[in-house]
Amino acid sequence: MKQIDVCLTPELLHLHAMDNTIVIVADVFRATSCMVTAFAYGVDSIIPVATIDECQLWQERGYLAAAERNARKVDGFELDNSPFTYMQEMIRGEKVAMTTTNGTYAITRSRAAVKVLVGSFLNLEAIARYLRSEPYDVLVLCAGWKGKVNLEDTLFAGALVDRLKSHFMTAEDSALMAWRLYQQGKDNLLSYLANSSHIRRLQRLGIQRDITYCLQHDLYDVIPVLRGNSLVSMEL
Amino acid sequence: MKQIDVCLTPELLHLHAMDNTIVIVADVFRATSCMVTAFAYGVDSIIPVATIDECQLWQERGYLAAAERNARKVDGFELDNSPFTYMQEMIRGEKVAMTTTNGTYAITRSRAAVKVLVGSFLNLEAIARYLRSEPYDVLVLCAGWKGKVNLEDTLFAGALVDRLKSHFMTAEDSALMAWRLYQQGKDNLLSYLANSSHIRRLQRLGIQRDITYCLQHDLYDVIPVLRGNSLVSMEL
């Protein structure tokens, strides 16, 4: 039987085998929710980069640039880390370069996997359906916050375990813990997350609307997949 | 207000500040439960060592030696990793050298803290009472399993957060997650743990009795504390 496992932060990724495994990267507040939204709105590709300097280089080559640090937009870039930024006609067919605090780092760390997919609550069922049809093991990689675990990405991991549990074995306690937390919180994720560190951080920034949006399940039928250095939309 | 935080595995310890902090190391199945039991039964001191060779050297100097690898006793040593081994008159006043898969590693990694205490469900309230009376922040260090997180140590962390939450702030999501899991499982920890990886591993070894024992709360009023290279019993 195929296995599903959960890596609670990129700091623990070296403990997981990635051969024969599809990695799903989740940074639901807000990088991977932005990426999924961008593909739903017709972006051509997104290149995740590690640094702001690198992002600027791509901008000079004609890419739209999106940069965030500590949950704030970096000056001089077109796009920020709010999913609403990506719901506009100007992004259709465009190439985007994106750097974020945690999400792009997690993606670039996962290159050794069979495939790297971008997950969020917004495309949860699209991801789940695809994984059920594939022969590979699954590793959900939570982007976390500066190396530490966070509740929102863990809940996404738990939601995916929940959708896949009749097709996959859960190998390790992290998958069990994520699933248990999701079971406990799923009926009202917003209030369940109310005391979490990132929500408190985001609320100080006044982006409650983003949070509510990012917690919606199954809004889009798109799967961003890493091909070479870029994310593109998988043909479904 | 003082803070309580939870480090879910020693692999994440570098992300936590340890100055001004008391670290509580938990490896409830079974190293730290053994240690607490040993002090309750009058052992003089326990020296936690990293390797089996080192353990043997102490044995040659007259220490009782306890060594376990992969949840099994190592040949040639007097004591194993079952708490029932420590409930005998022969250990009273003795010095013990102990090496385990995860627990002693976690203890030796924590030396930079103000104090390092050994925690288990067996001495939960003794630990909680002491921490309430001290001015320091608290970090619960879960020993985990070979670098990965495990459910049982996380539940211990959640239990300690539960006992301290009116006196301490929870700084990070890991503390919140541990507390939520404990809330969910506390009425029947044994069945809550039934699907966890370590329980499955231990059940194969036929040590159900150890598991049931280690989950009992507040059995002993002892606190092992690291002093130099050895654990000794704190004067209460």
Interface residues (C-beta under 8 A of the other chain):
Chain A: L8 T9 E11 L12 L15 W145 K146 G147 K148 V149 N150 L151 T154 T170 A171 E172 D173 S174 L176 M177 R180 L181 Q184 G185 N195 S196 S197 H198
Chain B: L8 T9 E11 L12 L15 W145 K146 G147 K148 V149 N150 L151 T154 T170 A171 E172 D173 S174 L176 M177 R180 L181 Q184 G185 N195 S196 S197 H198
